[in-house]
Amino acid sequence: MAASRLPPATLTLKQFLRRQQVLLLYRRILQAIRQVPDDSDRRYLKDWAREEFKRNKSATEEDTIRMMITQGNMQLKELQKTLALAKS
């Protein structure tokens, strides 16, 4: 049987797609944070988001990653709702 030509650290398709979801979520959170009017709040939220993603960077279990993405999307929606209310 021939050995695979891919390096051992190559992501599977499922891992690649999940990684793309995480990166998209991170970008969307940062975009929402940019709309926060107060500079100190904006800085706090940006640091918080960065630390959360760094803290969970080593997660490998599929169910855990899916749950974190779901929680991140819910927190993003809450932030967007709060920002929308603040503007009105």
C-alpha positions in Angstrom: 0.0 0.0 0.0 1.4 3.4 -1.0 1.9 6.1 1.7 -0.1 9.3 1.4 1.7 12.2 -0.1 0.0 14.6 2.2 1.9 15.9 5.3 0.5 14.4 8.6 -0.9 17.8 9.7 -3.2 18.1 6.7 -6.8 18.8 7.7 -9.7 16.6 6.6 -12.4 18.2 4.6 -14.7 18.3 7.7 -11.9 19.9 9.7 -11.2 22.5 7.0 -14.9 23.4 6.7 -15.2 23.7 10.5 -12.1 25.9 10.6 -13.7 28.2 8.0 -16.8 28.5 10.1 -14.7 29.5 13.1 -12.8 32.1 11.2 -16.0 33.5 9.7 -17.5 33.8 13.2 -14.4 35.5 14.5 -14.5 38.0 11.6 -18.2 38.7 12.1 -17.7 39.3 15.8 -14.8 41.7 15.2 -17.0 43.6 12.6 -19.8 43.9 15.1 -17.4 45.1 17.8 -16.2 47.9 15.5 -19.7 49.4 15.8 -19.5 49.8 19.5 -19.5 53.5 20.2 -17.5 53.6 23.4 -13.7 53.2 22.8 -13.0 51.4 26.1 -16.0 49.0 25.6 -14.8 48.3 22.1 -11.3 47.5 23.4 -12.7 45.3 26.2 -14.9 43.3 23.8 -12.1 42.9 21.2 -9.7 41.6 23.9 -12.4 39.3 25.3 -13.1 37.8 21.8 -9.4 37.3 21.1 -8.9 35.6 24.5 -11.9 33.3 24.0 -10.7 32.2 20.6 -7.2 31.7 21.8 -8.3 29.8 24.9 -10.3 27.3 22.8 -7.8 27.1 20.0 -6.7 23.6 20.9 -10.2 22.1 21.0 -10.3 19.0 18.7 -13.6 17.2 19.7 -16.2 17.8 16.9 -19.2 18.1 19.3 -17.3 20.6 21.5 -16.3 22.8 18.5 -19.9 22.7 17.1 -21.3 23.8 20.5 -18.8 26.6 20.8 -19.7 27.8 17.3 -23.4 27.8 18.3 -22.7 29.7 21.5 -20.5 32.2 19.6 -23.3 32.8 17.0 -25.8 33.4 19.8 -23.5 35.9 21.5 -22.9 37.6 18.2 -26.7 37.9 17.7 -27.1 39.4 21.2 -24.3 41.9 20.5 -26.0 42.9 17.2 -29.4 43.3 19.0 -27.8 45.4 21.7 -26.1 47.6 19.1 -29.3 48.0 17.1 -31.2 49.0 20.3 -28.5 51.5 21.1 -28.8 53.2 17.7 -32.5 53.6 17.9 
